[in-house]
Amino acid sequence: MTIEFDLTYKEQLQAEIEATPGEYLPALLAIVRLYRQSVALRPAAESFEQGWREAMSGETFPLSELWQGLDVE
């Protein structure tokens, strides 16, 4: 059943791609890539290592700035 489920979505996605005018395909590709990257979780060790590198190189924000623009109490 999983194969049929995946195939159905892949077929629908393919149909949408084929229905998209050529001049919009680069934008569509960028959207799909950005979406995939946003939902794909990186391994915890990789995320930690990146955070550690950023902290050690000073790529940080003051805590007070992290809350700016958020409606929290």
N, C-alpha and C positions, 0 to 999 in steps of 0.2 A: 504494500500500500504506500509506503514512503516513496518508492520509485515513481509511482503514478502521480503522487502529490507533487513531487519535485518537477516532474515532466510537465504537468499542467501549468505550473508557474513559469517554468522556462519557456514554454510555448507562448504563453501570454506576454511575457517580457519580449520575446523575439518579435511577436506581432506588433507590439508597440514601437519597437526599434524600427521595424520595416515601414511603419506608418509615419515615422518622424522625417520631416524634410531634411535633406542632406546638410543644409547649412546649420542645422541645430544639433547635429550629431556630436560635435566636439563638446558642447555644453552638457548634453545628456551623458556623455561619457564621464565628464568631470563630476556630475551629480552622483552617478552610480559609484564611482571610485570613492568619493567623499563619504557616501552612505556606508559602503562596505568597511572603510577604515574606522568609521565612528561606531559601528556595531561589533567589530571584531576586537575581542579582548586580547590584549597582549599578556604574555605570562607575567605573573606577579614579580618574579625575579627581575625581568627586563624593566618593568615599570619602576621598581625600587631603584635599580641601578641608574636609570635616567634621572629620577628625582634626586638621588644622592649626588650625581654629577652636577646637576643644576644648583643644588644647595652649596656644594663645595666651590663652585665657580662664581658664586654670588648672584646667580639668576633667581633672585627671590623678590617678594613684595612684602612691605610692612603689613602686619596683621590688620591694622586699621584700614588699609586700602582694600583688603579682600572683602570687606563687608559693605563697601560703598556701592550704592545703587540697589541694594537688596532691601526689601521691605520686611525686616525682622525686628523682633523686640527682645 
